Structures are given as C-alpha cells and as structure tokens.
Amino acid sequence: MNMAKAIRVLGRPVWAEVSLHAIARNLRTIRRHIGPKPQILAVVKSNAYGLGAVPVAKALQKAGAERFGVTCANEGVELRESGIRKPILVLTGFWPGEEKRFIANRLTPTVTRLEDVRGLERAAKSARVKSRLRFHLKINTGMNRLGLLPSELGAFASALADCRHIELEGTFTHFASAEDFSAGQTDEQEETFRQCLDRMRALGISPGIVHMANSGAICARPSTWADMVRPGAIIYGYYQSFDPPQKGQEIRARLPVEPSLSLRARIITLRDLPAGQPVGYGARFVTERPSRIAVINAGYADGILRQRTNRGCALLRGRHVPLVGAISMDLTTLDVTDVPHAALGDIVTLYGRDGSAEIKVSDVAAEIGTVTSDLLCALGRRVPRYYV
C-alpha cells in the first residue's frame, strides 16, 4: 500500500494503479510459454482493455511485442501518433471510406467480406502506394460474426488475382470457446481452419502469417499457436473462466501471470446506523445490527459494476468488507462495522492488494457471472490512471 499512500489524487479520491512492469513480465512469461517461433500480437484494443493504450503499448513495444491489435482506425492512429512503430492490425475489418486512413497511417486492414478486396484495391491504386498494401484475411470457422465463409474462398482467390496493389500478409480465425475443454467446438474450428488453409494453397494463395490463438488457446492449446498468437486478457494478468475448473488450476500453475490493475478510493463519509435502517437506492440493504457504513466516491461510472450490489467485498486495512446497498453512479457504500478504527480518508481497494489480502478482477468476474474483460473495459474515463 506504500504506492497507494504516495499517490496524491487531485479531485475525486478514486484512482487506478497500472503496473507496466507486471504487463511487461506477463509478455515475457507468454514468450517463454510458447517458445521463440510464434510472433506475439499484443491486443491493445478498447484502450488496452481500459488500462491506457498508449502507455501500455509503449511498454509492450519495449518488452518485445512484435505487433499490436486494435479494433478500428482511430485506435491505430492514436498509437501511431504516440510513437508506436510496430505493425498494427485492425482486427475487426473496416467501414468503406476508412481505407485512406489505413494507408496514411501504415495500419494493416482485415478483410472480412468479399467486397473488402475491391475496396482496398481501389484505395491503394488511388493512393499510388509505392509498395502493395498488405492485409489479413479473417475466415469464419464457427463464431459466425465476422469473416469469409469457407465456401467463399474460391471467389476470394478470383478477386485477389485481379488486384495489383494489395497483398495478403496473413490469415486468421477466432475461437468462440477456447477456454471450454468440456466441449469440442474449438477442435472443430481448428480443423475447419486448417482445411481452409489447404484450400487456399490449392488455389495458389499463400496464407502468409497464420494465427488463431487468443488468450485461452495460448494457455493450453499448443496446436493452435501457428505463426503468431494474440494475447489479450492474459497480457494484463487475468484469465478467463476455464471449464472444467481443474483445467484452470493446471493452467495457472503452468502459465503464471501477474495482475496489473489496482482500483482504489478513499472513504469520504462514515455513518453509524441502528439496526433496521435502509441504505442506498431502493432500500436494497437494511442493517440487521448497529452498523458503521462507509461511503467511497466511486460508482458504476468509475467501473464498479451495478451487478455487485450487495455482492462481494472490498479491502480496508487488509480486511474484507462487504459492499452493501445499490451501487450508484458516483458512490458505493460498505459495511465497515468489523474494522476497528476505520477513519475518514482511509484507502479502500476494489481490485488489487492490501497487505496480505487481494481481490483480483478475474475473481470478481466469476463472482458476478461475467468475463474479466467486461470489468477491465468498464473502468471509467474519469478515473485517473497512474503507471507504477
């Protein structure tokens, strides 16, 4: 807690601490796990899962990430303007008219529809690029969101054969259930994808850089690592929920990553209430005993999801204290009756470590039935990030 005490927050007393050292160490842990051959494309979309795309990408570039993955041109441009020079792949395709921004900022587009091929060719030809515009092809193998169908590969080959200004650099797919080892969907997707790669080669097309492994597949599916892997949540130190649970225990032992986020706030009010008193909107909590209720200046606009109403805990003076009452936009209430000497200004830890106690984002996600990424991306824009 020394760092937390040292940080002086201007304005509302709520802040996030992001450990760039932990993120860099996690990248190196992933590298040791997968070996030297596959490239690592670090996924920094959605503001690096809420932690800050620019500082995180700079730390990862320094630590050896070969490429970066983002969602849209705006995210890629932000990285370029901040000094990121490594290749940046825009993973979810593009909207007609964005092509010029890809070319101007050296961003790598993803083709997810046949129509995209012609659009990229026209844009590259119009821009009179000196070298061919490189792109990646996404194939739909069962996620059924984005990507060409396997049956469209022949038409793709014909369209690409007519293009002189663009070049296929890589081919990928995305797994729907990589963390689920009790079902066979991922195995089926992998087999479908490999059949598609064979089909492309038979059509005279080199698939280039082959990649399919997301965080879950990186953890425990070596057959999917191919030429490149795409870690997301595990770079930030968090696992998704594995099925069966014992598989998750094995993975954590084999691939130990370190959480990078701490979310903290200070107590702004303490109120002593008798038994039978309601707390917060809708009286969703009523004291069952004489209670001391603390208020912190953080709510669901800051990243404490409303689903945590009357569920789970925070840390105060190294002890777990329950969240009570409805989580509101700006405020959260806690029952600190069992923490002697709790005082105005004390630091409450929503995520992170306080003494020997710790609350991980992934544990909270499992507690309320969501995914880790949901909680990370919920971190509010008004919460200042301190990089430690």
C-alpha positions in Angstrom: 0.0 0.0 0.0 3.0 2.3 0.1 2.5 3.3 -3.5 -1.2 4.0 -2.9 -0.4 6.2 0.1 2.2 8.1 -2.0 -0.2 8.9 -4.8 -1.9 12.3 -4.4 -5.1 12.4 -6.4 -6.4 15.8 -7.5 -10.2 16.0 -7.5 -12.3 12.9 -6.6 -10.4 10.5 -4.4 -10.6 7.5 -6.7 -7.8 6.2 -8.9 -6.3 3.2 -10.8 -2.8 2.0 -10.5 -1.5 0.1 -13.6 1.7 -1.8 -13.3 3.6 -1.6 -16.6 6.3 -3.9 -15.0 3.7 -6.6 -14.5 2.4 -6.2 -18.1 6.0 -6.5 -19.4 6.7 -9.5 -17.3 3.5 -11.2 -18.5 4.6 -10.7 -22.1 7.9 -12.4 -21.2 6.1 -15.2 -19.4 3.9 -15.8 -22.5 7.1 -15.8 -24.7 8.7 -18.5 -22.5 5.5 -20.5 -22.6 5.1 -20.5 -26.4 8.8 -20.6 -27.3 10.7 -18.4 -29.7 9.0 -19.1 -33.0 5.5 -17.6 -32.9 5.2 -13.8 -33.1 3.2 -12.1 -30.4 0.5 -9.7 -31.5 -0.4 -7.8 -28.3 -4.1 -6.9 -28.3 -4.5 -3.3 -27.0 -8.0 -2.6 -28.3 -10.5 -0.7 -26.2 -7.8 1.5 -24.7 -5.8 -1.6 -23.8 -8.8 -3.1 -22.0 -9.3 0.1 -20.2 -5.8 0.4 -18.8 -4.4 3.0 -21.3 -3.5 2.1 -24.8 -0.5 4.5 -25.3 1.5 3.8 -22.1 0.7 0.1 -22.3 1.7 -0.2 -25.9 4.9 1.6 -25.3 5.8 -0.7 -22.5 4.9 -3.8 -24.6 6.9 -2.5 -27.6 9.9 -2.0 -25.4 9.4 -5.5 -23.9 9.4 -7.2 -27.3 5.9 -7.4 -28.7 6.2 -7.8 -32.5 2.8 -6.5 -33.4 -0.3 -4.9 -32.0 -4.0 -5.5 -32.5 -6.7 -2.8 -32.3 -10.4 -2.6 -33.3 -10.6 0.4 -35.5 -8.6 3.0 -37.4 -9.0 5.6 -34.6 -7.2 3.3 -32.1 -4.4 2.6 -34.6 -3.9 6.3 -35.4 -3.6 7.0 -31.7 -0.8 4.5 -31.3 1.0 5.8 -34.4 0.8 9.4 -33.2 2.2 8.3 -29.8 5.3 6.8 -31.5 4.4 3.1 -31.9 6.3 1.8 -35.0 5.5 -1.9 -34.9 2.8 -3.3 -37.3 -0.7 -2.6 -36.2 -3.5 -5.0 -37.3 -7.1 -3.7 -37.2 -8.8 -6.9 -36.2 -12.5 -6.2 -36.9 -12.4 -5.0 -40.5 -13.2 -1.6 -41.8 -16.0 0.6 -43.0 -16.0 1.9 -46.6 -14.1 5.2 -46.6 -11.6 4.3 -43.9 -9.1 2.8 -46.4 -7.3 6.1 -46.8 -6.6 6.3 -43.1 -5.1 2.8 -43.1 -2.7 3.8 -45.9 -1.8 7.1 -44.4 -1.0 5.6 -41.0 0.5 2.3 -42.1 -2.3 0.3 -40.5 -2.9 -3.3 -41.6 -6.6 -3.8 -42.5 -8.6 -7.1 -42.1 -10.7 -8.4 -45.0 -13.9 -9.9 -43.6 -16.1 -9.7 -46.7 -15.5 -10.2 -50.4 -16.4 -6.6 -51.1 -13.5 -5.5 -49.0 -11.0 -6.8 -51.5 -12.2 -4.5 -54.3 -12.4 -1.6 -51.8 -8.8 -2.0 -50.7 -7.6 -2.4 -54.3 -9.3 0.8 -55.4 -8.0 2.8 -52.4 -4.4 1.5 -52.8 -4.5 2.3 -56.5 -5.8 5.8 -55.9 -3.2 6.5 -53.3 -0.4 5.3 -55.6 1.3 3.4 -52.9 4.9 2.5 -53.7 4.6 -1.0 -52.3 1.5 -3.2 -52.1 -0.9 -2.6 -49.2 -0.8 -5.6 -47.0 -3.9 -7.0 -45.4 -5.0 -10.0 -43.3 -7.9 -12.3 -44.2 -10.4 -13.4 -41.5 -12.2 -16.7 -42.0 -15.4 -17.6 -40.2 -15.0 -21.1 -38.8 -17.9 -21.1 -36.4 -18.0 -17.9 -34.4 -20.5 -16.6 -37.0 -19.7 -12.9 -36.5 -17.1 -11.7 -39.0 -15.1 -13.4 -41.7 -15.4 -15.1 -45.1 -17.2 -18.4 -45.2 -15.0 -21.4 -46.3 -17.3 -21.7 -49.3 -16.2 -18.1 -50.4 -12.5 -18.9 -50.7 -12.8 -19.6 -54.5 -14.4 -16.2 -55.1 -11.8 -14.6 -52.9 -9.0 -16.1 -54.9 -10.5 -14.9 -58.1 -10.9 -11.4 -56.7 -7.4 -11.2 -55.4 -6.0 -12.4 -58.7 -7.2 -9.3 -60.4 -5.5 -7.0 -57.8 -2.2 -5.4 -58.4 -1.9 -3.0 -55.4 -2.7 -5.2 -52.4 -1.1 -8.3 -50.9 -2.3 -10.9 -48.5 0.0 -10.9 -45.5 -1.8 -13.1 -43.0 -4.8 -15.4 -42.5 -6.6 -15.9 -39.2 -9.8 -17.1 -37.4 -11.2 -16.5 -34.0 -12.2 -19.1 -31.4 -15.6 -18.9 -29.7 -14.9 -21.3 -26.7 -11.1 -21.7 -26.3 -11.5 -21.9 -22.5 -14.1 -24.7 -22.7 -12.3 -28.1 -22.6 -15.5 -30.0 -21.9 -16.8 -29.4 -25.5 -15.4 -29.9 -28.9 -16.2 -26.6 -30.6 -12.6 -25.3 -30.6 -11.2 -28.6 -32.1 -13.9 -28.3 -34.8 -13.0 -24.7 -35.6 -9.3 -25.5 -35.7 -9.9 -28.4 -38.2 -12.2 -26.2 -40.4 -9.5 -23.5 -40.4 -6.8 -25.9 -41.4 -8.9 -27.2 -44.2 -9.4 -23.6 -45.4 -5.6 -23.1 -45.4 -5.2 -26.2 -47.5 -7.9 -24.9 -49.9 -6.1 -21.6 -50.2 -2.8 -23.2 -51.0 -4.5 -25.4 -53.6 -5.9 -22.2 -55.2 -2.3 -20.9 -55.4 -2.6 -18.5 -52.5 -0.1 -18.4 -49.7 -2.0 -17.7 -46.4 1.1 -15.8 -45.1 1.2 -15.4 -41.3 -1.3 -17.9 -39.8 -2.8 -17.1 -36.5 -5.8 -18.2 -34.4 -4.8 -18.5 -30.7 -6.4 -16.0 -28.3 -5.7 -15.9 -24.6 -7.5 -19.1 -23.8 -5.8 -21.1 -26.7 -2.4 -19.7 -25.8 -2.8 -21.1 -22.3 -3.5 -24.7 -23.2 -3.8 -25.4 -26.9 -0.3 -25.6 -28.4 -1.6 -26.9 -31.7 -3.2 -23.5 -32.3 -0.1 -21.3 -31.8 0.9 -21.5 -35.5 2.9 -18.4 -36.7 1.5 -15.9 -34.3 -0.6 -15.7 -31.2 -2.9 -12.9 -30.0 -2.9 -12.5 -26.2 -5.4 -10.1 -24.7 -6.5 -10.5 -21.1 -3.5 -12.7 -20.1 -1.1 -9.9 -21.0 -2.8 -7.8 -18.3 -2.6 -10.6 -15.8 -6.0 -12.1 -16.0 -7.5 -15.5 -17.0 -11.0 -16.2 -18.3 -13.0 -19.0 -16.6 -11.9 -22.5 -17.7 -14.2 -25.5 -17.9 -13.6 -27.8 -16.2 -12.3 -25.7 -13.2 -9.4 -28.1 -12.5 -8.1 -27.2 -16.0 -7.8 -23.6 -14.9 -5.7 -24.7 -11.9 -3.3 -26.5 -14.1 -3.0 -23.5 -16.5 -2.4 -21.1 -13.7 0.5 -23.2 -12.4 2.0 -23.6 -15.9 1.4 -20.0 -17.1 1.6 -17.7 -14.1 0.7 -14.1 -15.0 0.5 -11.2 -12.6 -2.5 -8.9 -12.3 -1.7 -5.3 -13.4 -4.6 -3.3 -12.1 -5.4 -1.9 -8.7 -8.5 0.3 -8.3 -8.7 2.3 -5.1 -10.8 5.1 -3.4 -10.8 6.9 -0.1 -13.6 6.9 2.4 -15.4 10.3 2.2 -18.1 9.7 4.8 -18.7 7.4 7.8 -22.2 6.9 9.3 -23.3 5.0 12.3 -26.8 3.5 11.9 -29.0 1.5 14.2 -30.5 -1.8 13.2 -33.4 -1.7 10.7 -32.1 1.3 8.6 -32.1 1.2 4.8 -29.0 2.1 2.8 -29.0 3.4 -0.8 -31.4 3.4 -3.7 -34.5 1.2 -3.3 -33.5 0.2 0.3 -31.9 -2.9 -1.1 -29.8 -3.2 2.0 -31.2 -2.9 5.5 -29.0 -3.0 8.6 -29.5 -6.1 10.7 -27.4 -4.8 13.6 -26.0 -1.4 14.7 -23.6 -0.8 11.8 -20.9 1.6 10.6 -21.4 2.4 6.9 -18.6 3.9 4.8 -19.1 5.8 1.6 -16.5 5.9 -1.2 -16.5 8.4 -4.1 -16.8 5.8 -6.8 -19.6 4.0 -8.5 -20.6 2.3 -11.7 -19.5 5.3 -13.8 -16.0 4.5 -12.4 -16.1 0.8 -13.1 -17.8 -0.8 -10.0 -20.5 -2.6 -11.9 -24.0 -2.3 -10.6 -24.2 -6.1 -10.6 -22.1 -6.0 -7.5 -24.9 -4.6 -5.5 -25.0 -6.5 -2.2 -22.4 -8.9 -3.6 -18.7 -9.2 -2.9 -16.2 -7.3 -0.9 -13.5 -4.6 -1.0 -10.4 -4.4 1.2 -9.9 -1.9 4.1 -6.9 -2.1 6.3 -6.1 -5.5 5.0 -9.6 -6.9 5.8 -12.5 -7.8 3.5 -15.5 -5.6 4.0 -18.9 -6.2 2.2 -20.3 -3.9 -0.4 -23.8 -3.1 0.7 -26.7 -1.3 -0.9 -27.2 -0.4 -4.5 -24.1 0.6 -6.5 -24.9 4.1 -7.7 -23.3 6.1 -10.5 -20.9 8.0 -8.3 -21.0 6.4 -4.8 -20.6 3.0 -3.2 -21.4 2.0 0.4 -19.6 -0.6 2.5 -20.2 -2.1 5.9 -17.1 -1.5 7.9 -18.5 -2.3 11.3 -16.0 -5.1 11.8 -12.9 -2.9 11.1 -11.9 -1.1 14.2 -10.7 2.5 13.8 -11.9 2.8 10.2 -11.5 6.5 9.5 -12.3 9.3 7.0 -9.7 9.2 4.3 -8.8 5.5 4.6 -8.0 3.7 1.4 -10.5 1.2 0.1 -9.2 -1.3 -2.5 -11.7 -2.5 -5.0 -9.2 -4.5 -7.1 -5.6 -5.2 -6.0 -3.7 -6.0 -2.9 -3.9 -4.6 0.6 -1.3 -6.2 2.9 -1.7 -10.0 2.6 -5.2 -9.7 1.2 -6.0 -9.4 -2.5 -9.0 -9.1 -4.8 -8.5 -10.0 -8.5 -10.6 -8.7 -11.3 -11.0 -12.3 -12.6 -12.3 -13.4 -9.2 -14.9 -10.6 -9.2 -15.9 -11.5 -12.8 -16.5 -15.1 -11.8 -18.5 -13.9 -8.7 -21.0 -11.9 -10.8 -21.1 -14.2 -13.9 -19.2 -12.1 -16.4 -15.8 -12.1 -18.1 -12.7 -10.3 -16.9 -12.6 -8.1 -20.0 -16.0 -6.7 -19.1 -14.8 -5.4 -15.8 -11.5 -4.1 -17.2 -13.2 -2.2 -20.0 -15.7 -0.8 -17.5 -13.0 1.3 -15.8 -14.4 4.9 -16.2 -12.7 7.6 -18.3 -12.8 9.9 -15.3 -10.7 7.6 -13.2 -7.1 8.8 -13.4 -4.5 6.1 -14.2 -1.2 6.1 -12.5 1.5 4.0 -14.1 3.7 2.4 -11.5 
